[in-house]
Amino acid sequence: MRENKIFNASNSLSIFRLLLVIPAWFAFNNFDHNIARYIVAAIGILATITDILDGYLARKLNQITEFGKVIDPLADKVLIVFVVLNLFLIGEIPDYYFYIIVARDLLILTGGLIVSKKLGKVLPSDYIGKATVLAISFTLLMILLNVDSKSLPYLILYYLSIILIFVSLGNYILKAIRALSPKTS
């Protein structure tokens, strides 16, 4: 892979988002301080902005690369799983929410590796996957900001994220099956 295919504007934002796990790690190590909760929330907001921006730039500047198809969803998964794991370990999210998020990401990652090995290319993310990541991110943000878990906005977003987790997993499975199916003309 040529360097200009890796270090373009959109991929650099994805790499930056991946590196946000470092300050999030420091913040979670000091989570007993109330400010740490807001630092992790701010990191989440920054990650969401860079996620939206890198996709926009990749399309606008014609910077869609195989590396970008890998690093963008990888950065999403690493940061979300890191935050979900830490919130799970300190008892801030239900066990089942932790498990369905991690299971979805592991299944998509494993399936993606199998499909890309067979096809020689990476299947790109789609809007359903992006919507799922945003719904999970905003749900985690509400948890970090201590939004009442019985409030209507919280409940709507929380259950929407769960529905989208299953819908996006089904969508990725269908995309993989279609991509691997022999083409008939």
Secondary structure, DSSP 8 states (H G I E B T S, - for coil): --HHHHSSHHHHHHHHHHHTHHHHHHHHHTTTSHHHHHHHHHHHHHHHHHHHHHHHHHHHTT---HHHHHHHHHHHHHHHHHHHHHHHHTT-S-HHHHHHHHHHHHHHHHHHHHHHHHHSS-----HHHHHHHHHHHHHHHHHHTT--TTSHHHHHHHHHHHHHHHHHHHHHHHHHHHHHS----
